[in-house]
């Protein structure tokens, strides 16, 4: 076991009623479990994929409309074909989006679990107006794809995009995605989830960092709405938000030790 600095050890002793050795071993076992979790690695990749607003818009359109082609995405977002390809490539590489082929067309579909990280937006009402910003080549592809209904389809997609941009209740915003894209933060988040609640002292001990470093990481996670804090006596306990908790690894206390969670100590 890595030696723990004396001030931290004293605080752990007070927190756990002198069962410091058991508690530190328990937390280390949880950290080992979290590092081996495939689900955690996947969520970390998703965080990187969702850290760009354009990619979030693409995913939201896929969630609202189902499978879409690159042409539809290009028409809806008013970006170039090359830009669509670059963004979609990142989404595929991070596992947020899958690919399937139908005839001449390539369709993209959102990962079902990843869809739960995004707001529920229904297909929007078609916008009104002229498509002055849509190149003729894109309009031609849209017509071929939709059997001559390219204009209506484009305006419907843009109506949905407008609703998405006005949605302020997204569970995983760009800021939240950036928060979980950090390896240390997502491991801390996983440990908090495993143990229901943890203090900054316990996190500082198991990660071998200062209280200041823990506070900075928790501040980012709190600012993104991924963790909450509460006072229990003189201790501040951190817990995960319900939305993110279901996507993190969970390990029952019976498998890693007999000591109860810190919130019960």
N, C-alpha and C positions, 0 to 999 in steps of 0.2 A: 504494500500500500504506500502511495506517495505521502510523504510527511505533510501534515497540515500545520500551518502557522498557528502559534499559540493563541493569539486573540480570537481567531476564527474557531479554534477548538473549544475555547471557553464558552463562546456564544452557542455553539452546537450542544455543549454539555447542558447549558441552561435550557435550551429549546427542547432537548430530548430527555431531560431528567437523568443525565449522566450515562446515557446509552450511546455515546458518541461513536464508538467503534462500529457498533451494529448499524447505526444510521449512515455513516460514511460508506460502509461496504454496500449497503442497500442501494444508495444513490449511484455508486460506481457500477453496480450490476445493471441498473436501469439505463445508464448512459451507454454501456456496452451493448445492451439490447437495442437501444435507439439507433446506434450507429450501424447496426446490421439490418435495420428495417428497410425493405424495398419500398414500402409505401412512403416513408419519410424522404428517401432519395427522389421518388417521383414527385412529391409535393414541392421539393426544392427546385426541381426542373420546371415545374409548372409556374413557380414564382418568377423564374427568369423569363419564361414565355409571356407571362401576363404583365410584365413590367413596362410594357409599351402600350400607349393609349390606342394606337391603330389596331394592334393585335387584339385588344379587348373588344373593340368594335366589331372586328371580324368574327370573333367567337360569339359575341352577343347576337349577331345576325344569323349565325349557324344555329344557335339555340332557338331563336324565334322562328326560323323558316325551315329548319332541317338542312339537308344536304344542299350545298351551293357550288357552282362552278367559279373558276377564277374570273370569268367574264362578268358574272353577276356581281361579284365582290368589287371588281374594277368599276363597274357602272354605278354601284351604290356609293362607294367611297370617293369617287372622282379622283382616283390615283392611277398611275401608269401600270401597265401589265408587269413591268419589271419590279415595281414596288410591291405589287400583290405577290409575285413569286417569292421575293425575299422574305416577306412577312409570313407567308404560309409555310415556307421551308422551315422557319424557326418554330412555328407551331407544331409541325409534324415531328421535328427533331426532339422537341420537349415532351412529346406524347399527348399534347392537348388536342390534336386533330388527326384523324385518319383519312386515308385516301382510297377511293374505289373508282373503277372505270365503267362507263356505260356508253357503248358505241364510240363515237368520236370524242366524247366529253369526259373530263376528269372531274369528279365530285369530291368535295371535302366535307367531312362530318365531324362534329365535336365529340370528344370523349364524354361518356355519360356522367362519370363522376366529376369531371372538371366542370360540367354544366351546372352542377350544384353550387359552384363558387360565384356564379354570375346572377344578376338580377333576372327576375321573370318578366320579360317584355313580350307582349303579344305582337304579331305582325301588325304594322301600323297602317293607318289610312293613307292611301296613295296621295302624294303631294300634288298640288296643282301648279301649272306653269309650263314653260317650254324648256326642253333639255338643251339649252344653248351651250352647256359645257361638255356635252358628251360627243366625242369624236364619231364621225360617220362609220369608221371601221368597227368600233365597239357596238354601235347601234345595229349594224349589220349582223354581228355575231349574236346579239341579244335576240334579234328577230328569228334567226335560224334556230336558236335554242328553244324559243317559246312559240314557234309557229306563227310568227308575225305579230306577237303581242309584246315585243320588246319594250315599247314605250310604257305600257301599263305596268309591266313587271319592274322596270327601273324605278318608276315613281312609287311603287309599293315598297320596294326595298329602301328607298330614300326616306319614305315616311316612317318606317321602322327605325332607321338610323337616327332620325330626329328624336323619336321617343327614347331611344337608348341614350342619346347625349343629354337628354333632360332628366334621366333617371339618377337620383342622388342617394339611392338606398342600396347600392351594389354591395354585396357581402365582401367581395374581394376587389377593392379599387386598385389603381396603379400603386398607390402608397402601400397598401397591404401586401401587394405582390413583391414589392421591393423589400419589405420587411422579412418575408419568409425566404427570399433568395439568398440570405446570409446563412452560412452553415452553422455558425455558433448559435445564432438566434433560434433557428428552427430546432436545434437539439435542446436548447433550454425550454422551448415551447413544448416539445415532446415530453420532457421530464415533468414539467408542471402538469401536463395532462395525465401522465401515468400515476402521479401521486395525489391527484385532486388539487392540492395546494402546496406551494413551496415558498420558503422565505429567500430573501437575497443572500443570507448567510449560507444556506444550504447550497444554493447555486454557485456561490463563490468558492465553496470548498470543493465541490465535485469538478468544476471547470478550471480550478487553480487560477482564478483571476481575482481582481480586487472588487470591493463593493461598488466602486465607482463604475467599473466596466459592466457589472451586472445591472446597475441602475440605468446606464445608457442603453443597453439592449432592451431592458424592460420598458424604458421610455418610448423606444421606437415601436415596440409591440403594442403598448397601450395606445399610442397615438394612432395606430392603424386599427384599433378596435379588436385586436386578437387576444389580449389578456385584460383582466381586471384586477384591481388590488383592493384589499380590505384589511382593516385593523382587527387583530385579535389580541387584546392586551397591549403590550408594547411592540408586538411583532407585526410586520406588514406581510401579508400572504398574497401570492399571485395565483390566479386561476385562469383557465382558458375559456374563451367565449364559446357558446354552444355550436356556432356555425363551423368553426375550425376544429373543434375537439373531435368530431366524428371522423376526421380525415387523418388524425394522428394516431401513432401506435399506443396501445393500452396494455399494461401488464399488471395483473392482479397482485396485490400485496402478498398473498399466500405463496406465490412462486419465488419471491425474492427475499423474504425475510419475515420475521414475526413482529417487528416493530410497527405500530400503527402510523398512518400518515401524520405529517407534522402538524396539521390543523387539529389533530386530536390529542397531541402531546401536551 
